[in-house]
Amino acid sequence: MIDRTHTLPVVRQCQLLGVSRSTAYYQPTPLSASVLALMRRIDELHLQYPFAGARMLRDLLRQEGRVIGRRQVATLMRRMGIEALYRKPALSRRQPGHRIYPYLLRDLVVSRPNQVWAADITYIPMRRGFLYLFAVLDWASRRVLAWRLSNTLTTDFCLDAVREAITQYGCPEIFNTDQGCQFTSQEFTGLLQAHDIQISMDGKGCWRDNVFVERLWRTVKYEEVYVHAYDTVRAAQEGLARYLTFYNQTRPHQALDGQTPDQVYYAHLTTRQTAA
C-alpha cells in the first residue's frame, strides 16, 4: 500500500493509512544458512516423530551435537507452522468467531472418489528460504486435486486451490482439515458452505484423523523436496509440479493395489457415467 515513488511523503502515507512509520521502513532480515539447515532438520525429525515437542526435539538435536535451547526450537517450530501432535488440555476453548466443526470420518466407509476431500499445509525448505505448500487430496483415490505454494501462512492461497479443485472436479460430500486458523476462518468455511459441502475437522492434535495427507507430505518430502534443494520459488514450483504429476499419473500406490491415483479416480468416474 505504501508507494515510495509517489509525491506524497512516506510519513504522510503512513499517517493516512494508520500504520507506524517503522512498518514502512522495516526490511526483513534473511535467515542464515545455519538456521535454515536447522529448520530443515527439525522438519525431518517432525516427520519421524510427530509427537515430539520443543523439548524432545531439542534433546534429539543435542544428540546430534547441535547446541540449541528449547525456546529457539519452539520459535522455529512456530515459524514453520508445525507443532507436536497430542491431545491438549482446555480443548473447549475456541478462538472468537472461529467455529470448530466435528470430525465426520470416524467409522465412515470412504469407498469412492469425491466422497471425501482432505487438505493441509506443510513447510517446504529451500536452499535459501522456505515456502508453504497447501494441497487438496481425494481421500479414496489419494489423488492430489489442486495445490498452491506461498511464502506466508495466509488463507488466500488455500482458497485459490480449493476453488480450482471445485471448478475442475465438482464438489465433494465432505471436506476434512485440521483446526488451523486458515481452515477455521470464515472465508474458508464460508466457501465450503456456499457449495453445500459438509465440513469435518480433526480432533486437536489427532494427526491420524488426516493420516492420508500426512503420508502425502512424507512421500513428497523424501522423494522430491529433500532430494532437490530448490534455489528459487520458480524452481520449487516446477519441481513440485513435475513430482505431483508423476505422483498422480505414474507412481504405483501400495494402498491402491499398485494402481495410480489417476487410475482409481477416473475409473470410478467412468463407471458412474456408464451406469447413468
Short mmCIF file of the C-alpha atoms (twelve columns), coordinates in Angstrom:
data_MODEL
# 
_entry.id   MODEL 
# 
loop_
_atom_site.group_PDB 
_atom_site.id 
_atom_site.type_symbol 
_atom_site.label_atom_id 
_atom_site.label_alt_id 
_atom_site.label_comp_id 
_atom_site.label_asym_id 
_atom_site.label_seq_id 
_atom_site.Cartn_x 
_atom_site.Cartn_y 
_atom_site.Cartn_z 
_atom_site.pdbx_PDB_model_num 
ATOM 1   C CA . MET A 1   0.000   0.000   0.000   1 
ATOM 2   C CA . ILE A 2   2.988   2.299   0.541   1 
ATOM 3   C CA . ASP A 3   4.100   3.821   -2.781  1 
ATOM 4   C CA . ARG A 4   7.685   5.031   -2.456  1 
ATOM 5   C CA . THR A 5   7.570   6.670   -5.902  1 
ATOM 6   C CA . HIS A 6   4.540   8.838   -5.033  1 
ATOM 7   C CA . THR A 7   4.967   12.566  -4.497  1 
ATOM 8   C CA . LEU A 8   3.264   12.234  -1.108  1 
ATOM 9   C CA . PRO A 9   5.938   11.623  1.568   1 
ATOM 10  C CA . VAL A 10  6.093   8.150   3.083   1 
ATOM 11  C CA . VAL A 11  5.480   9.646   6.544   1 
ATOM 12  C CA . ARG A 12  2.203   11.192  5.346   1 
ATOM 13  C CA . GLN A 13  1.168   7.950   3.597   1 
ATOM 14  C CA . CYS A 14  1.690   6.104   6.885   1 
ATOM 15  C CA . GLN A 15  -0.450  8.660   8.707   1 
ATOM 16  C CA . LEU A 16  -3.279  8.306   6.194   1 
ATOM 17  C CA . LEU A 17  -3.147  4.506   6.373   1 
ATOM 18  C CA . GLY A 18  -2.917  4.494   10.157  1 
ATOM 19  C CA . VAL A 19  0.288   2.449   10.286  1 
ATOM 20  C CA . SER A 20  3.563   3.026   12.085  1 
ATOM 21  C CA . ARG A 21  6.482   4.511   10.160  1 
ATOM 22  C CA . SER A 22  8.657   1.645   11.370  1 
ATOM 23  C CA . THR A 23  6.392   -0.709  9.446   1 
ATOM 24  C CA . ALA A 24  7.133   1.096   6.182   1 
ATOM 25  C CA . TYR A 25  10.881  1.304   6.739   1 
ATOM 26  C CA . TYR A 26  11.377  -2.183  8.173   1 
ATOM 27  C CA . GLN A 27  13.413  -4.513  5.987   1 
ATOM 28  C CA . PRO A 28  13.122  -8.203  6.950   1 
ATOM 29  C CA . THR A 29  16.425  -9.865  7.809   1 
ATOM 30  C CA . PRO A 30  17.013  -13.076 5.841   1 
ATOM 31  C CA . LEU A 31  17.685  -16.201 7.869   1 
ATOM 32  C CA . SER A 32  21.223  -17.508 7.899   1 
ATOM 33  C CA . ALA A 33  22.197  -20.721 6.156   1 
ATOM 34  C CA . SER A 34  22.773  -22.410 9.524   1 
ATOM 35  C CA . VAL A 35  19.267  -21.533 10.752  1 
ATOM 36  C CA . LEU A 36  17.699  -22.752 7.505   1 
ATOM 37  C CA . ALA A 37  19.621  -26.030 7.804   1 
ATOM 38  C CA . LEU A 38  18.399  -26.361 11.390  1 
ATOM 39  C CA . MET A 39  14.792  -25.758 10.308  1 
ATOM 40  C CA . ARG A 40  15.094  -28.457 7.669   1 
ATOM 41  C CA . ARG A 41  16.420  -30.913 10.266  1 
ATOM 42  C CA . ILE A 42  13.555  -30.053 12.623  1 
ATOM 43  C CA . ASP A 43  11.156  -30.705 9.758   1 
ATOM 44  C CA . GLU A 44  12.737  -34.121 9.130   1 
ATOM 45  C CA . LEU A 45  12.539  -35.022 12.819  1 
ATOM 46  C CA . HIS A 46  8.924   -33.832 12.969  1 
ATOM 47  C CA . LEU A 47  8.012   -36.226 10.155  1 
ATOM 48  C CA . GLN A 48  9.671   -39.089 12.030  1 
ATOM 49  C CA . TYR A 49  8.374   -38.167 15.491  1 
ATOM 50  C CA . PRO A 50  5.182   -36.094 15.097  1 
ATOM 51  C CA . PHE A 51  4.543   -36.373 18.847  1 
ATOM 52  C CA . ALA A 52  7.850   -34.625 19.701  1 
ATOM 53  C CA . GLY A 53  7.544   -31.166 21.210  1 
ATOM 54  C CA . ALA A 54  10.211  -28.490 21.549  1 
ATOM 55  C CA . ARG A 55  11.905  -30.209 24.499  1 
ATOM 56  C CA . MET A 56  12.162  -33.603 22.820  1 
ATOM 57  C CA . LEU A 57  13.318  -32.071 19.541  1 
ATOM 58  C CA . ARG A 58  15.952  -30.093 21.464  1 
ATOM 59  C CA . ASP A 59  17.217  -33.307 23.041  1 
ATOM 60  C CA . LEU A 60  17.245  -35.137 19.700  1 
ATOM 61  C CA . LEU A 61  19.218  -32.277 18.152  1 
ATOM 62  C CA . ARG A 62  21.659  -32.279 21.069  1 
ATOM 63  C CA . GLN A 63  22.254  -35.991 20.475  1 
ATOM 64  C CA . GLU A 64  23.481  -34.963 17.021  1 
ATOM 65  C CA . GLY A 65  25.885  -32.460 18.549  1 
ATOM 66  C CA . ARG A 66  23.803  -29.333 17.941  1 
ATOM 67  C CA . VAL A 67  23.871  -26.800 20.785  1 
ATOM 68  C CA . ILE A 68  20.353  -25.382 20.967  1 
ATOM 69  C CA . GLY A 69  17.777  -24.385 23.552  1 
ATOM 70  C CA . ARG A 70  14.115  -25.256 23.871  1 
ATOM 71  C CA . ARG A 71  12.958  -21.691 23.229  1 
ATOM 72  C CA . GLN A 72  14.861  -21.479 19.947  1 
ATOM 73  C CA . VAL A 73  13.331  -24.783 18.818  1 
ATOM 74  C CA . ALA A 74  9.851   -23.547 19.792  1 
ATOM 75  C CA . THR A 75  10.405  -20.285 17.883  1 
ATOM 76  C CA . LEU A 76  11.479  -22.119 14.737  1 
ATOM 77  C CA . MET A 77  8.543   -24.522 15.026  1 
ATOM 78  C CA . ARG A 78  6.136   -21.579 15.122  1 
ATOM 79  C CA . ARG A 79  7.826   -20.042 12.089  1 
ATOM 80  C CA . MET A 80  7.498   -23.360 10.238  1 
ATOM 81  C CA . GLY A 81  3.861   -23.812 11.231  1 
ATOM 82  C CA . ILE A 82  4.377   -27.166 12.974  1 
ATOM 83  C CA . GLU A 83  3.580   -28.364 16.486  1 
ATOM 84  C CA . ALA A 84  3.693   -31.558 18.494  1 
ATOM 85  C CA . LEU A 85  0.660   -33.726 17.816  1 
ATOM 86  C CA . TYR A 86  -1.025  -34.766 21.022  1 
ATOM 87  C CA . ARG A 87  -4.238  -34.030 22.871  1 
ATOM 88  C CA . LYS A 88  -4.013  -30.803 24.819  1 
ATOM 89  C CA . PRO A 89  -5.963  -29.529 27.840  1 
ATOM 90  C CA . ALA A 90  -8.723  -26.911 27.629  1 
ATOM 91  C CA . LEU A 91  -9.970  -28.235 24.296  1 
ATOM 92  C CA . SER A 92  -13.281 -26.425 24.773  1 
ATOM 93  C CA . ARG A 93  -11.644 -23.023 24.276  1 
ATOM 94  C CA . ARG A 94  -12.261 -21.588 20.837  1 
ATOM 95  C CA . GLN A 95  -10.975 -18.531 19.008  1 
ATOM 96  C CA . PRO A 96  -13.632 -15.826 18.883  1 
ATOM 97  C CA . GLY A 97  -15.531 -16.058 15.612  1 
ATOM 98  C CA . HIS A 98  -13.837 -19.305 14.570  1 
ATOM 99  C CA . ARG A 99  -16.207 -22.243 14.828  1 
ATOM 100 C CA . ILE A 100 -14.726 -25.736 15.206  1 
ATOM 101 C CA . TYR A 101 -16.639 -28.461 13.356  1 
ATOM 102 C CA . PRO A 102 -16.932 -32.122 14.443  1 
ATOM 103 C CA . TYR A 103 -14.902 -34.920 12.876  1 
ATOM 104 C CA . LEU A 104 -17.215 -36.752 10.444  1 
ATOM 105 C CA . LEU A 105 -14.934 -39.515 9.160   1 
ATOM 106 C CA . ARG A 106 -14.767 -41.775 12.204  1 
ATOM 107 C CA . ASP A 107 -16.228 -45.192 11.253  1 
ATOM 108 C CA . LEU A 108 -17.205 -43.795 7.840   1 
ATOM 109 C CA . VAL A 109 -16.509 -46.133 4.903   1 
ATOM 110 C CA . VAL A 110 -14.923 -43.972 2.175   1 
ATOM 111 C CA . SER A 111 -15.308 -46.035 -0.974  1 
ATOM 112 C CA . ARG A 112 -15.497 -43.630 -3.920  1 
ATOM 113 C CA . PRO A 113 -13.762 -40.530 -5.277  1 
ATOM 114 C CA . ASN A 114 -15.288 -37.137 -4.461  1 
ATOM 115 C CA . GLN A 115 -16.915 -38.574 -1.354  1 
ATOM 116 C CA . VAL A 116 -14.306 -37.008 0.948   1 
ATOM 117 C CA . TRP A 117 -11.586 -34.467 0.245   1 
ATOM 118 C CA . ALA A 118 -8.867  -33.557 2.729   1 
ATOM 119 C CA . ALA A 119 -6.406  -30.679 2.860   1 
ATOM 120 C CA . ASP A 120 -3.454  -29.415 4.857   1 
ATOM 121 C CA . ILE A 121 -0.400  -27.122 4.788   1 
ATOM 122 C CA . THR A 122 3.226   -28.166 5.153   1 
ATOM 123 C CA . TYR A 123 6.634   -26.495 5.345   1 
ATOM 124 C CA . ILE A 124 8.892   -26.700 2.265   1 
ATOM 125 C CA . PRO A 125 12.609  -25.934 2.824   1 
ATOM 126 C CA . MET A 126 14.697  -24.349 0.083   1 
ATOM 127 C CA . ARG A 127 18.410  -23.637 -0.192  1 
ATOM 128 C CA . ARG A 128 17.863  -20.014 0.826   1 
ATOM 129 C CA . GLY A 129 14.482  -19.680 2.477   1 
ATOM 130 C CA . PHE A 130 11.304  -21.675 2.721   1 
ATOM 131 C CA . LEU A 131 7.731   -21.891 1.435   1 
ATOM 132 C CA . TYR A 132 4.412   -23.377 2.486   1 
ATOM 133 C CA . LEU A 133 2.613   -25.988 0.392   1 
ATOM 134 C CA . PHE A 134 -1.159  -26.454 0.516   1 
ATOM 135 C CA . ALA A 135 -2.805  -29.419 -1.201  1 
ATOM 136 C CA . VAL A 136 -6.307  -30.815 -1.688  1 
ATOM 137 C CA . LEU A 137 -6.386  -34.630 -1.680  1 
ATOM 138 C CA . ASP A 138 -9.163  -37.011 -2.706  1 
ATOM 139 C CA . TRP A 139 -9.419  -39.442 0.226   1 
ATOM 140 C CA . ALA A 140 -10.454 -42.590 -1.684  1 
ATOM 141 C CA . SER A 141 -8.030  -42.373 -4.618  1 
ATOM 142 C CA . ARG A 142 -5.217  -40.395 -2.885  1 
ATOM 143 C CA . ARG A 143 -5.192  -38.104 -5.911  1 
ATOM 144 C CA . VAL A 144 -3.856  -34.554 -5.472  1 
ATOM 145 C CA . LEU A 145 -6.614  -32.414 -6.970  1 
ATOM 146 C CA . ALA A 146 -5.053  -28.964 -6.538  1 
ATOM 147 C CA . TRP A 147 -2.153  -27.303 -4.754  1 
ATOM 148 C CA . ARG A 148 -0.534  -23.932 -4.159  1 
ATOM 149 C CA . LEU A 149 2.743   -22.532 -2.824  1 
ATOM 150 C CA . SER A 150 3.058   -19.418 -0.676  1 
ATOM 151 C CA . ASN A 151 5.750   -17.651 1.323   1 
ATOM 152 C CA . THR A 152 3.279   -16.751 4.081   1 
ATOM 153 C CA . LEU A 153 0.803   -18.722 6.196   1 
ATOM 154 C CA . THR A 154 -2.298  -16.939 4.965   1 
ATOM 155 C CA . THR A 155 -5.719  -18.181 3.871   1 
ATOM 156 C CA . ASP A 156 -5.821  -16.786 0.337   1 
ATOM 157 C CA . PHE A 157 -3.591  -19.367 -1.348  1 
ATOM 158 C CA . CYS A 158 -5.620  -22.155 0.303   1 
ATOM 159 C CA . LEU A 159 -8.837  -20.668 -1.058  1 
ATOM 160 C CA . ASP A 160 -7.366  -20.457 -4.567  1 
ATOM 161 C CA . ALA A 161 -6.539  -24.182 -4.546  1 
ATOM 162 C CA . VAL A 162 -9.970  -25.200 -3.213  1 
ATOM 163 C CA . ARG A 163 -11.714 -23.076 -5.838  1 
ATOM 164 C CA . GLU A 164 -9.591  -24.687 -8.559  1 
ATOM 165 C CA . ALA A 165 -10.434 -28.191 -7.311  1 
ATOM 166 C CA . ILE A 166 -14.156 -27.451 -7.185  1 
ATOM 167 C CA . THR A 167 -14.109 -25.860 -10.644 1 
ATOM 168 C CA . GLN A 168 -12.314 -28.835 -12.214 1 
ATOM 169 C CA . TYR A 169 -13.804 -31.768 -10.308 1 
ATOM 170 C CA . GLY A 170 -17.076 -30.637 -8.754  1 
ATOM 171 C CA . CYS A 171 -17.845 -30.730 -5.042  1 
ATOM 172 C CA . PRO A 172 -17.123 -33.457 -2.507  1 
ATOM 173 C CA . GLU A 173 -19.680 -34.522 0.059   1 
ATOM 174 C CA . ILE A 174 -17.270 -33.883 2.972   1 
ATOM 175 C CA . PHE A 175 -14.165 -31.679 3.263   1 
ATOM 176 C CA . ASN A 176 -11.766 -32.531 6.119   1 
ATOM 177 C CA . THR A 177 -8.973  -30.355 7.576   1 
ATOM 178 C CA . ASP A 178 -7.250  -29.817 10.897  1 
ATOM 179 C CA . GLN A 179 -8.130  -26.943 13.224  1 
ATOM 180 C CA . GLY A 180 -5.588  -24.489 11.823  1 
ATOM 181 C CA . CYS A 181 -6.679  -20.860 11.771  1 
ATOM 182 C CA . GLN A 182 -6.619  -20.841 7.959   1 
ATOM 183 C CA . PHE A 183 -9.297  -23.568 7.915   1 
ATOM 184 C CA . THR A 184 -11.471 -22.304 10.762  1 
ATOM 185 C CA . SER A 185 -11.636 -18.812 9.255   1 
ATOM 186 C CA . GLN A 186 -14.960 -17.524 7.969   1 
ATOM 187 C CA . GLU A 187 -13.505 -17.150 4.475   1 
ATOM 188 C CA . PHE A 188 -12.565 -20.833 4.252   1 
ATOM 189 C CA . THR A 189 -15.629 -22.372 5.912   1 
ATOM 190 C CA . GLY A 190 -17.875 -19.921 4.074   1 
ATOM 191 C CA . LEU A 191 -16.528 -21.129 0.717   1 
ATOM 192 C CA . LEU A 192 -17.362 -24.737 1.609   1 
ATOM 193 C CA . GLN A 193 -20.807 -23.841 2.949   1 
ATOM 194 C CA . ALA A 194 -21.583 -21.868 -0.204  1 
ATOM 195 C CA . HIS A 195 -21.156 -25.133 -2.143  1 
ATOM 196 C CA . ASP A 196 -23.184 -27.220 0.368   1 
ATOM 197 C CA . ILE A 197 -20.090 -29.206 1.410   1 
ATOM 198 C CA . GLN A 198 -20.104 -30.789 4.870   1 
ATOM 199 C CA . ILE A 199 -17.185 -29.556 6.985   1 
ATOM 200 C CA . SER A 200 -15.144 -32.006 9.045   1 
ATOM 201 C CA . MET A 201 -12.205 -31.163 11.308  1 
ATOM 202 C CA . ASP A 202 -9.635  -33.348 13.053  1 
ATOM 203 C CA . GLY A 203 -9.584  -33.600 16.810  1 
ATOM 204 C CA . LYS A 204 -6.970  -31.231 18.242  1 
ATOM 205 C CA . GLY A 205 -3.589  -32.908 17.884  1 
ATOM 206 C CA . CYS A 206 -5.065  -36.070 16.311  1 
ATOM 207 C CA . TRP A 207 -2.823  -36.407 13.277  1 
ATOM 208 C CA . ARG A 208 -4.302  -39.834 12.443  1 
ATOM 209 C CA . ASP A 209 -7.621  -38.142 11.629  1 
ATOM 210 C CA . ASN A 210 -5.981  -36.734 8.489   1 
ATOM 211 C CA . VAL A 211 -3.421  -39.505 8.067   1 
ATOM 212 C CA . PHE A 212 -3.539  -39.718 4.262   1 
ATOM 213 C CA . VAL A 213 -2.429  -36.090 3.899   1 
ATOM 214 C CA . GLU A 214 0.338   -36.671 6.466   1 
ATOM 215 C CA . ARG A 215 1.526   -39.648 4.402   1 
ATOM 216 C CA . LEU A 216 1.449   -37.496 1.265   1 
ATOM 217 C CA . TRP A 217 3.720   -34.932 2.933   1 
ATOM 218 C CA . ARG A 218 6.194   -37.626 3.931   1 
ATOM 219 C CA . THR A 219 6.248   -39.023 0.386   1 
ATOM 220 C CA . VAL A 220 6.625   -35.626 -1.287  1 
ATOM 221 C CA . LYS A 221 9.429   -34.537 1.026   1 
ATOM 222 C CA . TYR A 222 11.526  -37.695 0.947   1 
ATOM 223 C CA . GLU A 223 11.085  -38.352 -2.774  1 
ATOM 224 C CA . GLU A 224 11.241  -34.754 -4.059  1 
ATOM 225 C CA . VAL A 225 11.832  -31.868 -1.649  1 
ATOM 226 C CA . TYR A 226 14.787  -33.239 0.331   1 
ATOM 227 C CA . VAL A 227 16.381  -34.582 -2.854  1 
ATOM 228 C CA . HIS A 228 16.332  -31.185 -4.588  1 
ATOM 229 C CA . ALA A 229 17.439  -28.118 -2.664  1 
ATOM 230 C CA . TYR A 230 15.400  -25.504 -4.550  1 
ATOM 231 C CA . ASP A 231 17.243  -22.254 -5.238  1 
ATOM 232 C CA . THR A 232 14.188  -20.192 -6.190  1 
ATOM 233 C CA . VAL A 233 10.424  -20.150 -5.833  1 
ATOM 234 C CA . ARG A 234 10.166  -20.912 -9.536  1 
ATOM 235 C CA . ALA A 235 12.381  -23.982 -9.124  1 
ATOM 236 C CA . ALA A 236 10.193  -25.178 -6.253  1 
ATOM 237 C CA . GLN A 237 7.040   -24.582 -8.310  1 
ATOM 238 C CA . GLU A 238 8.409   -26.500 -11.294 1 
ATOM 239 C CA . GLY A 239 9.845   -29.319 -9.190  1 
ATOM 240 C CA . LEU A 240 6.646   -29.892 -7.222  1 
ATOM 241 C CA . ALA A 241 4.512   -29.644 -10.364 1 
ATOM 242 C CA . ARG A 242 6.654   -32.286 -12.024 1 
ATOM 243 C CA . TYR A 243 6.605   -34.579 -8.988  1 
ATOM 244 C CA . LEU A 244 2.872   -34.284 -8.242  1 
ATOM 245 C CA . THR A 245 2.098   -35.095 -11.886 1 
ATOM 246 C CA . PHE A 246 4.298   -38.177 -11.503 1 
ATOM 247 C CA . TYR A 247 2.570   -38.988 -8.190  1 
ATOM 248 C CA . ASN A 248 -0.898  -38.822 -9.751  1 
ATOM 249 C CA . GLN A 249 -0.220  -40.416 -13.130 1 
ATOM 250 C CA . THR A 250 2.740   -42.807 -12.808 1 
ATOM 251 C CA . ARG A 251 3.726   -43.721 -9.255  1 
ATOM 252 C CA . PRO A 252 2.103   -47.023 -8.150  1 
ATOM 253 C CA . HIS A 253 0.395   -46.708 -4.773  1 
ATOM 254 C CA . GLN A 254 0.665   -49.622 -2.357  1 
ATOM 255 C CA . ALA A 255 -2.686  -48.879 -0.720  1 
ATOM 256 C CA . LEU A 256 -4.328  -48.930 -4.170  1 
ATOM 257 C CA . ASP A 257 -3.023  -52.413 -5.088  1 
ATOM 258 C CA . GLY A 258 -0.325  -50.943 -7.303  1 
ATOM 259 C CA . GLN A 259 -2.638  -48.643 -9.228  1 
ATOM 260 C CA . THR A 260 -2.007  -44.942 -9.600  1 
ATOM 261 C CA . PRO A 261 -4.279  -42.295 -8.032  1 
ATOM 262 C CA . ASP A 262 -5.387  -41.231 -11.530 1 
ATOM 263 C CA . GLN A 263 -6.423  -44.782 -12.447 1 
ATOM 264 C CA . VAL A 264 -8.563  -45.169 -9.326  1 
ATOM 265 C CA . TYR A 265 -10.058 -41.682 -9.521  1 
ATOM 266 C CA . TYR A 266 -11.040 -41.705 -13.194 1 
ATOM 267 C CA . ALA A 267 -12.072 -45.376 -13.293 1 
ATOM 268 C CA . HIS A 268 -14.803 -44.672 -10.767 1 
ATOM 269 C CA . LEU A 269 -15.997 -41.594 -12.640 1 
ATOM 270 C CA . THR A 270 -16.148 -43.591 -15.903 1 
ATOM 271 C CA . THR A 271 -18.121 -46.358 -14.158 1 
ATOM 272 C CA . ARG A 272 -20.627 -43.839 -12.819 1 
ATOM 273 C CA . GLN A 273 -21.097 -42.224 -16.223 1 
ATOM 274 C CA . THR A 274 -21.623 -45.659 -17.864 1 
ATOM 275 C CA . ALA A 275 -24.171 -46.643 -15.211 1 
ATOM 276 C CA . ALA A 276 -26.028 -43.373 -15.695 1 
# 
